[in-house]
Amino acid sequence: MEPITSIVTVDDAERAAEAALTPEAWAYIAGGAGDERTMRWNREAFSEYRLRYRVLVDVTSVTTETTVLGTPVSMPILAAPTAFQGIAHEQGEVGTARGTAAAGTLMCLSTVATATPADVAAAAPAAPRWLQIYVFKDREVTDEVIAQALEVGFSALVLTADLPVYGRRDREERAGFVTPDEAVPAFAAAAARAVTDDAALGLLEAGLEWDYVTELRERWEVPVVVKGLVTAEDAALACEHGAAAVVVSNHGGRQLDGAIASLHAVPEVVEAVAGRAEIYVDGGVRRGSDVVTALALGARAVLVGRPVVFGLAYGGDSGVRQVLELLRDETENALALLGCRSPDEVTAAHVTRAHPR
Ligand SMILES: Cc1cc2nc3c(=O)[nH]c(=O)nc-3n(C[C@H](O)[C@H](O)[C@H](O)COP(=O)(O)O)c2cc1C
């Protein structure tokens, strides 16, 4: 399928996705928790910074390429883990794997995907891939997903720490969204073992603590990334427990409504981490200028959740590729106009608060 020419920005992709989806699926994908204040703040936070661009820098050659945990990627933009992609498009996670690989970047597969790690690996064998971890009360279910993923070349584990319980997703509830349990191999495995009477997301463990980060790292011997923290305190604990990277994230405003915008948490995390781990941020990234703002505040890369699902919803793998490539092109343009030839050249001097206190 050819890219749709009328889609120039992520906002265009969002409109095309809404038109392609049922109201229930749209509520699940586009919605947040509670009054969706945090979801809005994630976007608004980017408007509270101003870029300090430099001039008369030779930008005849600009690259967006970088590395994450030593893995080369075409842009400092990764596909965030998002659940149940089969509800967005029949290609599901396989489409995201192909589109992300075509755009030259990395995909993080959700534990509660509608495809298996092996399906994703087969769809884009040469592309880098990480596995996001949700921990089931029945730990063997999670261990089994991890073992399957490592077997087929997933190279890091991304432990999502901000979903001890599911957020209050009022929009989802109003729309009557139901989780596609039978289509999710991990739910099916958990149900088959029937250790508890819970269903779907109720099967997840609410009792995890920091020692689990150490356990994951020691048991599986791959880098562990802690996703979903927004404080200096937790960033320091992640480093003390051996995290190779952290994702500053509030789950796209889908968990604790009222939580700080993730971008606003980046400076304190940068200070607390003090170079011990890589720092990524997600939540509300919709423009290349957002990407360079995040880099200037000290993030090495951003993740995008909804934008990738929008692309998948309207265009399958080509939609995913189109959305990631438009973000890459915007980022390249923003770098050039900022006076930077690569992501590494973006520094704290390139950004200022709009209204310094
Ligand atoms: C539809 C949807 C499903 C998600 N599922 C997961 C998931 O399974 N695991 C996870 O760690 N985060 C999940 N997230 C959160 C994303 O990884 C990411 O933190 C968030 O989407 C970033 O915000 P953005 O959508 O504004 O880019 C999900 C987000 C969305 C929108």
The ligand as an ORCA input file, in Angstrom:
! r2SCAN-3c Opt
* xyz 0 1
  C      -3.385      1.799     23.273
  C      -2.234      1.827     24.239
  C      -1.827      0.634     24.812
  C      -0.724      0.637     25.678
  N      -0.270     -0.563     26.173
  C       0.876     -0.591     26.900
  C       1.456     -1.827     27.294
  O       0.956     -2.903     26.984
  N       2.587     -1.779     28.039
  C       3.201     -0.593     28.382
  O       4.234     -0.588     29.050
  N       2.669      0.587     28.001
  C       1.551      0.620     27.266
  N       1.052      1.820     26.838
  C       1.796      3.070     27.137
  C       2.831      3.364     26.044
  O       3.899      2.444     26.078
  C       3.440      4.770     26.197
  O       3.956      4.927     27.496
  C       2.432      5.888     25.906
  O       1.552      5.523     24.868
  C       3.177      7.157     25.525
  O       2.296      8.195     25.269
  P       1.815      8.612     23.792
  O       0.744      7.641     23.421
  O       1.302      9.996     24.001
  O       3.015      8.533     22.873
  C      -0.064      1.850     25.988
  C      -0.503      3.036     25.413
  C      -1.564      3.031     24.532
  C      -1.986      4.327     23.900
*
